Each structure stands twice: as C-alpha cells, then as structure tokens.
Amino acid sequence: MLSGSYIPIHAQNARARDYNIKIEILKTGPLNSITDVPEVSVGNITLIEGEQIRTGATAILPHSGNLFQEKVPAGIYVGNGFGKLAGSTQVEELGVLETPIILTNTLSVPTAMNAVISYTLDLPGNENVRSVNALVGETNDGYLNDIRGRHLKESHVLQAIQSARNGPVKEGNVGAGTGTVCFGFKGGIGTSSRVLPKKVGGYTVGVLVQSNFGGVLQINGVPLGKELGNYSKGFLYDADGSCMIVVATNAPLTSRNLKRLAKRAMLGLGRTGGIVSNGSGDYVIAFSTHRANRSLSEKGGLIENKEVVKNEAMSPLFLAVIEATEEAIINSLFAARTMTGRNNHKIEALPIQKVLPLLQKQ
C-alpha cells in the first residue's frame, strides 16, 4: 500500500518505505535488512572503471567467527537451474554452510571460489583443513559489464569479505548488483526483513537479493510494468536473467525446514512479477544463525541435540520470507540509478516519479 502522502526523494539509495510504500503486514526489523538477524554481516566491492567495467561482489557472513569450525544449518532451493551456484551439492547433502556466501557475475565464480578457499585456509584453527566447500552464486551482468574481461580479482573478493559489517546494507548499484538489470530497469542489491510477533516465536527473517531478471513488474499488486509500457519493449518474452536470494533467520531450523523456507522466497519473487524464465538462474540459500544448532568441528560423540521449530510453527516464517523477498527486490529497484556501461549500453532507473502516482490510484 502507499501510506499517506509522499514527499519526493532524490537522495541516493532511497528505499520503498522512504516513499511510504509499505509491503504487506508483518513488521520489519530496525534496519529492514538481512543484518537485522543477529550476527549476520554484509560486505560489497564495487568495480566501476572506464566505460566497460560495471561489476562487483557481495559477501554475506552468518557470523563473525570461523565458519568452517562453527558451521550453520543451511538449505537450498532451485527455482530454475540456468545458473551457477558452486558448492550447492555439499550444502544439500550435509545441510550445513561452512564459508561466507559470495555473489558475483557469471564468469567470476571460479575467482570468487579461490578467494573463499584462501580466506578459509588462512583462518587460525584451519591449519589442517584439506577440503573447503565455498558457496558462490552469480547472475550475468554482461549487458552493462565487460564480463569476458573477468576484471574481478581474488583480492577484490577478499575485500568484500573483510569489509562485511552488521549495520545498514548498501543497495542498488553496488557489489554483485553493480551491473544488473531487473524488469528492464536498473536492478541491483536489495534487502529487507520481517520480525514475527512474540506469540509465534519473535524470530527475525532477513533477505538479500541480487536482482537481474525479467517479467512484468508489479508492486502491491499494481501492474506497473503494464502501466508504464515497459513489458512491451521485449522484456516480457525475452525475460532471461537471474535472481540470487539469500535468506537468514535466527529461528532454530533444521536444514530440511530451511529448504522449505527457501521455497517460499520464490513466492515473493513471483509477487513482484518475475516469471522464472527458461534462461533464468533463480536460487535461494537459507541459513539459521541459532547458536545451539551450529555444528562444532571439535564436538565429540555420535549424537547432536538441537532445538528445532516444529513443522506446525513454520507458517509465520513462510509469510515473513515471502514479504521480505518481495520488498528486497522492490528496494533493489528503488535504490538503483541509471547506468551506462559496455558498448554505451544504457539502462534507466525505475521512474519513481511516474510509479508513485500509479500506486496512489490504488
């Protein structure tokens, strides 16, 4: 809904709620960000150089400790598999995450993996480690970025990891979202969160997206793509692209229920008008930061005793991840700015001053 009157905002990285646009019913966390989940941190490295380079990397850390020694439960859901999520099979098999999550462009996945491996091997306590399962996802930013140049280096990825912080997250044309396109407008990094009422656990769910996909944009059910005529520019039937979605929660969930949570994030993508096209790589990574459920490498014995949310208590979490995913995608559009890149290709930002009156009519 569009709540009350709106004030035109021209500041960099304005978000949907800065225009009084409120998506659905659950309350957000203080930052309305994935970093509202305790201990989660995010870092970006942005490469904008000359006329051709428009790319970067985004790092998401479940906690600031040694992730290899203190693994977190995780689950993965694939909406459409035309993409690369390196390291996903081990997460699926064992149900744990042991490295930071890195998002970048398609041809920089191997570079990012090498960086994550180096980072993990160099951590104190990992001197005897012989296998590292780096988790790296991507979308293709080749329209605006000279992707074949593979300009992202291992040092850049390490900077993203080392710069990760718990506070506000930069959105729009930053990190892995620097060169992305969404619904024919400039896409990018977006984030949002939801906090459950105390009576259903009081848990926080945070989402971060790298938006780079197509369809017919809608916000709160308003068919903006149709109203703006944007879908007729070839973006409806040529809607290939990808969306990487990272979900964090402090709810004590098993890997099985984290995968169930990840599935519902795709409903949030659908509510924005995304169609998960044939050539789209749409992946969701979900993890829990709940301390009691971390897998400690030095922990002995054959049995692990863990706290878990019952299946019957999952529905509020499902609602939270749907709402947070939807708003994270919308935030990625609102925060992004018009960009010109490779071969003078230009992608316009979402025309917010045209969008707001359309939302007000509803």
Secondary structure, DSSP 8 states (H G I E B T S, - for coil): -B-S------STT--GGGGTB--SSSB--SSSSGGGSTT-EEEEEEEEETTTEEEEEEEEES-SS-TTTEEEEEEEEEEEESS-EETHHHHHHH-EE-S-EEEEEGGGHHHHHHHHHHHHHTSTT-TT------EEEEE--TTTS-GGG----HHHHHHHHHT-BSS----BSSGGGTT-EETTEE--EEEEEEE--GGGT--EEEEEEEEE--B---BTTB-HHHHHTGGGGTTTTS--EEEEEEEEE-S---HHHHHHHHHHHHHHHHHTTB---TTEEEEEEEEE--GGG-EETT--SS--------GGG-HHHHHHHHHHHHHHHHHHHHH---EE-GGG-EE----HHHHHHHHHT-
